């Protein structure tokens, strides 16, 4: 009976470890995806600012088109 209890406990501990490892990997993936998205937004804003300084009218049109696309996509 003690052997069964120890084996059962060991099995539960192993399952918990596996569960937490999977959760940790998932959170790491989410964090990396968020970091990539943040970097993309920064790069996009920087490019938009450069475009606005060189071609303000075209940039304004682009922003309007992006807003329309965002509104129709949601």
N, C-alpha and C positions, 0 to 999 in steps of 0.2 A: 504494500500500500504506500509506503514511504517512497519507494522507487517510482511508482506511478505518479505520485504527487510531484516529485522532483522533475520527472520527465514532462509532465503537463506544464509545470511552471517554466521549464526550459523552453518548451515549444511556444508558450505565450510570449516569453521574452524575445525569442527569435522573431516571431511575427511582429511584435511591436518595433523591434529594431528595423526590420524590413519596411514597415509602414513609415517610420520616421525618416528613413533614408530616401524613400520615394517622395515624401513631402518636401524634404530638403532640396532634392534635385528639381522638383517642380518650382519651388520658390526661387531657386537660382536661375532657372530658365526665364521666369517672369521678370526677375530683376535685370537680366541681360537684355531681354526684349524691350523693357522700359528704357534702359540706357541707350539702346540703338535708336529707339523712337525719339528720345530727347536730342540725340546727336543729329538726327535727320531734320528735326524741326529747327534746330539752331542753324544748320547748313542752309536750309530753305530760307529762313529769315535773312540770313546774311546775303544770299543770292538775290533775294527780293529787294533788299536795300540798295545793292549795287545796281540792279536793273532800274530802280526808281531814280537813282541819281543820273543814269545815262539816258533812259527812255521813260520819262514819267508818264506820258500818255498811254503808251503800250502797257506799262506796268499796271496802271489803273484799270485798263480793260481786262488784263489778266486777273487781277484781284476780283473784279466783278464776276467774271466767268467762274472763278473758283468758288465764290460765295454761292452763285446759282447752282453749281454742281453739288456743293455741300448741302444746300437746302433740299435739292431734289433727291439726294441720296439718303437723307434721314427720314 
